[in-house]
């Protein structure tokens, strides 16, 4: 498991890098000018992150009613939106500064996946930003296949979005993803029980993956391919927690705790 540290994460990127010996990736939101970006890249490299991930799918910050109601969004109308100025030339410059493997996160079309490879991306990260940016965009798994085909083995492919079960991980691997990111599950595990909750999330995913592989007659994850998949219509209305049934706890109430 590799931790991807976002620009929004606290404490500082240096403190996080020094907290453990485990390899880490830094996900950069370009929120400044030329000098700011160059300084951030230097800090990331000097801190020892093994890869730099550039976020490219938030050129315009969407209107999100839920965080607005919670007053967690305070973005001044006059604030410079540096992400809207991010283009391929600037990515090339960042890659030159960094000198470490580069990821591009937020790819959702074959055309952009192909461009990412042309500009030297080592990893194409298929993502729709958790479905929180553009309404009615394709889900990540729906976009994954065309991106894998466009990359054509010239870069690794990562995917995130809507991953709630071990079987979701296997679907992504079968479609050609090299790795699967689990931001939402990580957040839930940490919120439920800190480090132990996170460990329990990974244990559940492992158990579900082994079970699904065994029921499909698969003994190694490398054996998975598209032959194990078929498209089916959803039988329930989608929701971020629709896969989790509420279970009674000892007090007779229902909650979504990890068991």
Secondary structure, 3 states (H helix, E strand, C coil): CCEEEECCCCCCHHHHHHHCCCCEEEEECCCCCHHHHHHHHHHHHHHCCCEEEEECCCCCCCCCHHHHHCCCCCCCCCCCCHHHHCCHHHHHHHHHHHCCEEEEEEECCHHHHHHHHHCCCCEEEECCHHHCCCCCCCCHHHHHHHHHHHHCCCCEEEECCCCCCHHHHHHHHHCCCCEECCHHHHHHHHHHHHHHHHHHHHHHHHHHHHHHHHHCCCCCHHHCCHHHCCCCCCCCCCCCCCCCCCEECCCCCEECCCC
